[in-house]
């Protein structure tokens, strides 16, 4: 395959940055998108040029580090996959591919395609810990009765990998799907009830401090989420937040 890559290049957070064209050939349809970028970087290094910086880690769709905006879509044109699971067979010979970083005020660009998503970490830190003993002298989980429907919903919410696709897709750069998932995974379980009120108030407050926007109610976040996190989690977070505010 011969392709034209239009890649966002930015030396640092202060640099203005811009799109740079890179023609590339010899790309196999069975390559992953990140392998294609590896091929490009090898060619750039051999020519003495600066390679394109991009984030990656597990390459198994688990960590969410590989977040890229590809042809106007978070993680590219496929569904239910992260960028590292996207294969070049989703593109055609001769295609032009635009590759950009996730763009949001709370996700400042570090270099090229790498953004700082530590705002997500701070939101989770604001949620704190659960005081129920879950390590050391733990008791068998089966001794704590949990409705299966609630347990399944909690596991579904916990599938969120914090990649930020929801933020990148939302026109308001809202993080409510991410925060809703992190609130839900505890709110649905008895172990998470003790600090439930404090948790949701602190996490939503931190989300606002980080500069994320409000929900647009368009549902684009759920569509682009590689783990299919449901919009129901936003509704649950809103209910938890309202109840916690009334208690306060």
Protein Blocks (a to p, Z undefined) as FASTA:
>chain_A
ZZdddddddfblmlnbiadddddehiafkbcfklmmmmmmmmmmmnopacdddddfklno
pnommgcceehiahijbehiafklpcfklpcehiacdddddddfklccfbhjbccfklmm
mmmmmnopafbdcehjacdfklpccdfklmmmmmmmmmpgonommmmmpmnlpaklmmmm
mmmmmmmpmklmmmmmmmmmmmmmmmmmnopacdehlommmmmpmnlpafklmmmmmmmm
mmmmmmZZ
